Amino acid sequence: MNRWIIAIVFSFGSFFLSAQPEKEIQQVLDQQLKAWNVGDIDGFMAHYWKSDSLRFMTKTGVTLGWQPTLDRYKKGYPDRASMGKLDFQIYTIEMLSESSAIVTGKWVIESTKSQDGSFNLLLKKKDNRWVIVLDHTS
């Protein structure tokens, strides 16, 4: 009887622990949305890996490094009006391990020149926080 109780408790504990990373990752994306929608590109970029190894891929090519990615965003969106309102639709958050995940979704920016597309993000847990290490946006 005690073995069953231990097994049940362990199963429930494992379920709740395994759901936690997805919630943390969703919080990262929610924080990015909030930052973008108040015109805070620096706050939006705070969730990217601050490293020269960050990769940001679009149809025009690959940007390597956190600072060049920040510079690219600031050039493309020089003011609050050009940033518009961002929204995400998350299709999947797939855990690859305890410290890495892939997020697949769609993005929409409503502004004077509305835009939309799809994305795949590779997130890794570094220094006890989830950061985007690769962003492939189209």
Beta strands, then each sheet from edge to edge (+ up, - down):
strand 1: 55-58
strand 2: 61-64
strand 3: 85-97
strand 4: 100-110
strand 5: 115-126
strand 6: 129-137
sheet 1: 2+ 1- 6- 5+ 4- 3+
end
